[in-house]
Amino acid sequence: MESLLYIALFAPLVGSLFAALFSNTKKAQIVGVVTSLLLAVSMVASIILLAYVMETGQSVYVNMLDWIVLGHVYIPFGFVVDQVSVTMMVVVTIVSTMVHIHSNGYMDHDRSFNRFFAWLSAFVFSMMILVMSDNFAGLFIGWEGVGLCSWGLIGFWYHKEDVPHSKDITKSPFSTLSPYSAVSPAWAANEAFIMNRVADLGMLIGLFLIFWNLGTLQYDLVFANIGMLSHEMVVAIAIFLFIGAMGKSAQFPFNTWLANAMEGPTPVSALIHAATMVTAGVYLVIRANEIFTVVPEVGYFIAGLGAFVAIGAATMALVATNMKKIIAYSTLSQLGYMFVAAGLGAYWIALFHLATHAFFKSVLFLGAGNVMHAMNDEINIKNMGGLKKYMPQTAFIMTVASLALAGIFPLAGFFSKDMILESAFASEAYIIWTVLWITAGLTAFYSFRLVMYVFYGKENWSHNKEDANYQHPHESYGYVIAAMTPLAILAVVAGWFEETFVHFITNSLPVWESHLDHNTHYMLVGVTSAIAIAGVAFAVVKFLKSNTYFSGVMHKRFCFKLLANQYYIPHFWNKAIVKPYYKLAQFSWKEIDLKIIDAIVDGIAKLIYSGGEEGRVLQTGNLSKALKLMVAGIFILLTLVLLFGITK
């Protein structure tokens, strides 16, 4: 089993290094094939490890080598394959393998094809380090690795510039945030990287507190001794760890980077939203559940924030027209659901929803990539329409994934989302349950608003090559559809294995069972299903009736502008933090750096230089003059010695 662990872990790294060898050469199709095959090898190894853990109930521990051994400080490079980590390994490798295969078609004509696969495989390797480590130090290495790789992939098309802003209704009347309607990939990558570095500082403080108080970062030792610490210290540790999770999983107030991260290639979005990066924050809370269980008040805060983010992101998706951003907002909303479950102590339900969400969310993003290719990179859903005729397979797969996202029975999203709602109700968190229930209806609505705009109704583009909006839509490559099919199947059937998953995962995670009676349980299921079906039906009927959702008058109203501008949160951060910081930096540069620091440094240099200039007159080359100066110097030194001697 140890060899399978190494294969699962290092196969993506080998693929990344192989692709890096060709990074500065012209496109080599073998790069995409080899990296995809290596990801498939990692996937197979992970599935075999899953079968082993399920059959034996035993975990696989490997201490690869000692990393830091200094006095009483001992931190190894160790890995563990237990019920939690192997679940994440299987989810990550299945999604990543299909994304790699899909990327062979999506990036087919890109000039940096080889470089893309080097970053993409490194991204997966970093996530595997994160989920397989048996200590917080190793987790933090993978944590920073996915942050670095996300920066390289979000900003992959760094050569693209910002799009000049025109008469766009989403421009804030209260701020001068940016004269652009879209940001450049480089700007988006820097935003994601910097915001995560801010949050990661909180996580790093949490890790320092753990090590300072317990002298170790090994999971088993930390969890066994966490009860020895004062309640206040555990609260501080939990809060700082969660700050790191907030950054990675784009929870408020670190949520603004996630929508802008859509500037990267679409397969990157699928990987970030389904299997890496944003799921890392949820994984941290689940892995450190024994810390958060000790401080339920922190858990309540996590659940409350999750519900707030869930409904906030869902409302923003109602009016968005950027196809990828709509799906991104849905990710943000579903992450809120996961944090609600984790905050209420239902950790296995949070992990269950993470897994089911990974399958249907990856399909949605990959399908969006197919649509973009077919529509010459068009991203506005209002400029599409009627594509089902030209892309029937993509339309069918995205419809199935949207049904799963909406939580329609018997698809995967129904089971995991309903369990989260039931956990909130059973915990008597009725306000949170109400918020999530409303969010479920909104999710169903905006999911099928996208489907209807893209695949049905009139064609909002032209077949005439002479027109500016000319398009020639077509279905993607056969192997691209084949890569999406397993994910679509899992989006349907993954929820059917709920009982098996519960029995398996509760060997590592706390058992959480609803104590509601059968009548209440079925009532909750019915109410939740009803609002989801109503959301889908309203989206379909409203579109078929008017072929649109929001009139021109609605666009001018404050409510629409509020949602389209993400509640003006980016504008607020711009005014409250970015602009003041920029002004402070300018002041520091002009008034402190140039006038004080540079003046002091330059003054010392000038003093030394002028002293040297004055001293040059002594270097005449005349021996007689030199002897006189030496005698004068000796006389002065002897005089000083004599004077000091007398005074003593």
N, C-alpha and C positions, 0 to 999 in steps of 0.2 A: 504493500500500500504506500510505503514511503516513496517508491519510485514514481507511482502514479501522481502523488502530491507534487513532486518536482516537475513532472510533465505538464500537469495542469497549470502550474505556476509560471514556468519558464518558456513554454511554447510561444506565447504572445511576444515575449522579449526577443526570442530568436527571430520571429517574423519581423519585428521592428528593426532589429539590427541588419537583417537581410535587405529590407527596403531602403534603409539608410545608405547602404553601399551604392545604390543606384540613384540617390536623391538628386544629384547634380547632372544626371544624364537624361536623355530623352525617354519618353514613356516606354516602359517595358511591361507588357501584359503579364509576364511571368511573376512580377512583383505582387500583383493583385491575387494571382492564383496561389502562390506559395503562402502568403500571409493568411489567406482564407483557409487553406488546408491546415496550417498550423493552429489556427483558431478552432477548427473542427477537431483536431487532435486534443486540444485542451478541453473542449466540450465533452468528448467521449470519456476522457480521464475523469472529469468531474462527475459525469453520470455514473461511472463505475464506482467511484468513491461514495456517491449518494446511495447506491444499492448496498454497498458494504456497511455503511453506517446504519441504514435501515434494517439490515438483516441481523447485525451483531449488536447494535446499540452501543458500540464502542467508538470512541473518538481516536483519531490518528494524530499523534504529536511528533513533531520533528524539531530538534534543535540543530539547525544547520551549522552554525558557528557562533563563537562568542564575538560580541560587537564591542561593548564598553566594559572593561574590567579594570576598575580603579578604586583601590581600597575596598570599601563596603558597597561600592556601586557596581552592579552586575546587570547588564542588559544584553541579552543574546538576540541573534536573528533566529527566532523560533516561529513555527507555524502550527496551526491546529485545524483539523477538519472535524468539526462537530456538527450537530444538527443545524445550528444557525449559519455557520460559515459555509457548509456544503450547499445549503439552500441558495445562498447568495451566489456561490460559485456556478451552480447550474444555471441560474437565471442570467447571470452576467455572460457566461460563455455561449448559451443558446442565442441570446439576442445579438451578441457581438459577432458571432459567426454569420448569422443572416445579414447583419449590417455590412460586414465585409464583402459578402457575395454581392449584395445589392450595389455596393460602392463601385464594383468593377464596371457596372453599367452606367451608374450615375456620373462617375468621374472619368468616363471613357475618353472624352475629348479635352480634358484639362491638361494644361502644360506641366503641372506639378503633380501628376498622377503618382509618381514614386514617393515623393515627399509626404503626400497625404497618408499613404499606408504606413509609413514609418511612424508618424504621429498617432495614427488610429490604433495600431497595435500596442504602442507604448501606453496609450490611454487605458487599454484593457489590462495590461500588465500592472499598471499602478493600482487599478481597482482590485485586482487579485491580491496584491500585496496588502492592501487595506483590509480586505475581508478575511484573509487567511492568517494574519499575524496573531500571535498569542499574547501580545502585550501592546500597551498603548504607544510605545515608541515606534514599533513597526507600523502600527495603524497610522501614526502621524506621518511617517515617510510616504506611505501610499496616499494619504490625504493630500500632502503637498504635491505628490506626483500627478494626481488627477487634476489638481489646480493648474500646474504648469502645462500639462497636455491640453487642457481645455483652452488655455490662453493661445497655444499654437494652432488649435483647430478652429476656434471661433474667429481668430484673425488670420485664417489660412489665406484668404484672398486680400491680403494687406494692401495690395496695389490699388484696390478700388477706393474711390473717394466718396465723400458724403454727397448725397443727392440734393441739389439746391431746392430750397423750400419755396413752394408756390402758394396759391390760395388754398391752404389746407385747413379744414374745419377743426383739426385736432390741435392747432396752434393755440397755446394758452393766451387768453387776453390779459392775464395777470403776471406774466413773466416773459423775460427775453432769454429763455433757456438756451435755445439754439436756433439759428436761422435755417435749420435743415429739417426736412420731414422724415429723414432716416439717417442713422449714424453709419459711419464707415466700419468695416470689419475690425480694423485696427483699434478704433475707439471703443467698440463693443468689447473686444478682447481685454483691453486695458481696464475697462470698467469692471468686468467680471473678476479679473485678477486682483485689482486693488481692493474691491469690496470684500473679497474672500480673505485677503491678507489682514484686513481690519478684524474680521470675525475670528480668524485663526489665532490672533493674539489672545483672545479670550480663552480659546481652547488650550493654548500653550500655558497660560496661567493655571488653568485647571489641572493640567498634567504636572506642573511644578508643585502645586499644592498636594497632589497625591503622593509624589515622590518625597517631598519634604516631610510629610507626616507618616508615611508608611515605609519609605525606603525601598520601594519597588514599583515597577510598572507592569508586572506580570498580572494578567487578568485574574487567575485563580487566587493569588496572594492578596491582591487588592480587594477583591470581593469578599474573601474570607475575613478580612480584618477591617473592613470599612465601618463596621459597627462599633469599633473601639474609639472612633473619632467623635468629637463633640458634634451635636446636631448642627450648630452654626457652621462648623467647618464643612460638613457634608453638604449643607445648603450652598455654600460658596462654591464647592467643587462642582456640584450639579449645575449651577447657574453658568459657570464659566465653560463647562463642557457644552452646554446647550447653546451658548453664544456661537461656538464653532459650528454646531449643527445648523443654526439659523442661517449662517452665511452660505454653507454648502447647499442647503435645501431651499435657499432663496425665501426664507420666511421674513416677514416684516420686522425691521425696516430694511433688510438687505434684499428685497424682492425685485428691485428695478433692473438688475443686471440680466435676469432670466429672459425677459422678452427681447432685449437687445442682442442677446446671444444668438438669435435666429439669423444673424448676418453670416454665420458660418455655413458650410455645405450642409444640406439637409440630412445626410446620413449621420453627421456629427450631432445634429439635434436629436435624432432618434437615439443615439447612444447616451448622450447627456441626460435625456429625460426618462429613459427607460431602464438603463442598467448601470450607469456610472454617475459620478458627480452629484446630482441632486439627491439620489438615493443614499448617498454616503451619510448624510446628516441623520436620516431615519435609522440607518444601520447603527450609528454610534449610540443613539438613545436605546435601541433594542439591545445591543451588546452590553451596554453599561446599565442594564435594567436593575441590577442589584444596588447600584448607587441611587438611582432615581426612586426606587421603591421605598427607601429609608426616609425620603423627604417628599411625602405626597403633596405638600403645598406647591412645590416646584412642578410636580406633575399636573396639578390643576391649572397652573399658569400655561404650561405647554399645551394642554387641551384647549384652553380658552383662546390662545393665540392661533392655534390650528384652525379652529372654527372661524375666527375672524378672517384669516387668510383665505379659507375655502370660499366663503361667500363673496369676499372682496374680489378675488380673481375671477369668479364665475360671472359677476356683474360686469367686469371689464370685457369679458369675452362676448357679451351680448351685442356689443356695437362694433367690435373690431372687424376690419375688412381684410387684414393681412392673414392669409391662411395659416401660416406657420405660427403667428402670434396667438391666434385663437387656440391652436393646439397647445401652445406653451402656457397660456393662461389655464387651460384645463389641467396641465401638469401641476401648476402651482396650487390649484384648488384641491387636487387629489392628494398632494403632499400634506395639505391641511388636514384632510381626513386621516391620513396615517398618523400624524402627530396627535390628533385627538385620541385615537385608540391607544397610542403609547402613553400619553399623558394620564389616561384613566387606568393604566395598569394592564390593559389588554394587549400585551406585546406581541403575542403570536398572531393576533388579528391584524396588527399593523404590518407584520412581515408577510402575512397572507395577501393583504391588499397590495403590498409592494410588488409581490410576485405576479399577481394577476394583472396589475396595472402595467407592468413592464411589457407584457405581451401585446395588449391592445394599443398601448401608446406607441410602441415601436412601429406597429403596422400603420398607424395613422400618419406618422412622420414619413415613413418610406413611401406610403401612398401619395402624400403631398409632394414628395420628390418626383414621383412619376408624373403627376399633374404639371409640375413646373417644367419638366423636360418637354412634355407634350405641348405646352403653351409658351415656349420660348422664354422661360423664367418669369412668366407673369405670376404675381403673388396676390393680387387683389381679386377676391372671390366675386366681386360685382362685374368683373371683366371676363368672367367665364360663363358657365351655363351650357347645358345640353351635352356634356362630355360623356355621359353614359353610352351614347351611341358609338363613340369612337374608342372608349376605354372601358369596356364592360367588365373586364376582370378587376381592374383597379377600383372601379365603382362598387362592385360587389364586396370586395375585401374591405374597403373603407367603410361601407355601410355596416358590415358585420362588426368591425371594430368600434364604430360609433354607438351601435346598440350595446356593446359590452361596456363602453364608457358611460352610457346613460343608465346602466344597471337594469337592463331588461332581462327577465327570466327566459331561458335558462343559461345565459351567457355568464362568463367568469366574473364580470364586474358586479353582477347581481348579488352573488354570494358574499364576497368580501365587503362590499359597501353596506349591505344590509346588516352584517355583523357589527360594523362600526356604529351604525345608528342604534342597534340594539344595545351595544355596550354603553352608549351614552344614556339611553333611557333607563337601563338597569342600574346605572350608577346615580340615578336621580339628577343627572345633569340635563334638566328639561330644556333650558335655554339653548344649550349646545345642540341638543337633539333637534330643536325647532330650526336652528340655523342650518344644520346639515340637511334637514328634510327639505327646506326651501332650496338649498344649493343643489340638491338632487334634481329638482324640477328644472332649475336654470341650466344645469349641465345637459339634461336631455334636450332642452330647447336649442341651446347654441350649437350642440353637436350636429343636430339635423338642420339647423339653419345653414351650416357650412355645407353639408351634403346636398341640400336642395339647391343652393346657389351654384355649386360647382358642377353637379351632374345632371340637373333637371332644368326645366324651364327653357326660355328662349336662349339662343346663342348670342351672347354679348360680344361677339368678335366676328371678323369677316373672313370669307373664303377667297376674297379678291386680293391678289398679290399687290395690287396698286394701293390698297388702303393701309392706313397707318396701324390699324388694329388687326392686320392679317395674321391668321394662325393656321397651322396645319396639325391639329392634334392627332396623336396616334398612341397605341399601346406600347409599353416598354418591352425590352427584351424578354424572351421566355424565361431565362434563368433568373431574372429580376423578380418576376411573378412567382417563380418557384421558391425563391428565398423568402418571400412574404407569406407563402402558404402555410408553413409550419407555425409561424407566429399567429396567423389568423385562426388556425385550428386550436392552438392553445388558448387564444382569447375566448374561444367557445367553451372548451372542456376543462380548463384548469380549475374552475370552481367546483367541479363535480367531485374532486378528491379532497374535499374539506375535512371529512372525518379521518381519512388517512393522514393528512397533514397535521391535524391536531394531535393525534396519537404519536406522531413522529416528533414534532417540534417541541412538545411539552416535556420532553426528556431534558431539554436545556432551558426552556423559558417557563416562567410561572404559568400554572394552570389558571385560566380565567373561564368561568362558566356563568352563563346567565341564569339567574334564579327566577326568571319570569315564568309564569304558568303558560301552558300551551295556547290558551285563548289570547293572552296578551301578545305572545310571540307572533301568532298568525295575524293578529290585528295590525301589528307594526309592519310586518311584511306586506300586507295588503295596502296599507296607507302609503308606504314608500313606493311600492310598485305602481300605485295609482298615479302619484304625482310624476313619476318617470314617464309612464305611458302618456299622461296628459301633456307633458312637455314635448314629447316626440310628435304627438298628434297635432298640437297647436302649431308647431313649426312647419309641418307638412301642409296642413289645411291653409294656414295663413299664406304660405308661399304660393300654393296652387290658386288661391283666390285672387291675390294681387301681384304675385311675382316679385314682391319686395316686402320689407319688414318695417323700415323707418322712412317716413316721408321727408321731403325737403324741409318742411316746417320743423319737424322733429330735430333735424340736424342743427338748427339754430338755437335750440333750447339748452338751458344750463345743464340739465340732467344728462343729456347726451354728451355734451362737452366734458362734463365731469368724469364720465366713464371712459370716454375716448382718450382723455389725458391722464388716465390711471390715477384718478382722484387728485391730480396735480401734485402727487408725491414727488416725482422727479423734479418738478419745478420748485417745490419747497426745499428739497435738499440742495438744489442749485443756489437758491437765495440764502439759505441758512448756513450752508457749509462751504460749497464750492467757491462762490464769489467772495465771501469773507476770507477764506483761506488764500485765494488768489491775490487779493489785495494785501493781505499780511505778507505773502511771499514777495510781492513787488516792493512793499515798504522795507522789508528786511534786506532785499537786494540793493535797493537804491540808497537807503539811509544808514544801514548797518554794515552791510558787506562792502559796498564801494567807499563810503565816507569814513568808516571807522576801522574795520578789519583790514581792508586793502591799504588804507592810509598808514596804519601802523606798520604793516609788513613792508610797504614801499618805503616808508620813512627810515626803517632800520637798514634796508638795502642801500638807500641813498647815503645814509650816514657812514656806513662802512666803505662805500665806493668813494665818497669825498675824502674820507680819512686816508684811503689808499692814494688818492690823487695828491693830497698834501704830502704824504710821506715819500712820494717818488723823488722829491728834490734832494733827499738824503743820498740817493743812489746815483752819485755822480761818477764813480769809478776812480776818483782821486784818492790815493793811499794816504796822503798827508791829512786830508780832511777826515777820512775814515778813522785814523788814529786819534785825532782830536776829539771826535764824537765819542769814541770808546773811552778815552780818559775822562771826558765830561760825565759820561754815564756812570763810570766807576766812582767818581767823586760824589755824584748824587746819591748812589746806593750806600756808600760808606757814611755819608752824612746822615742819611735816614736811619741806618743801624746805630750810629752814635746817639742820635736824638732819642730813639726808642730805648736804648740801653740806659740813658740818663733818667728817663721818666720812670723806668721800672726800679 
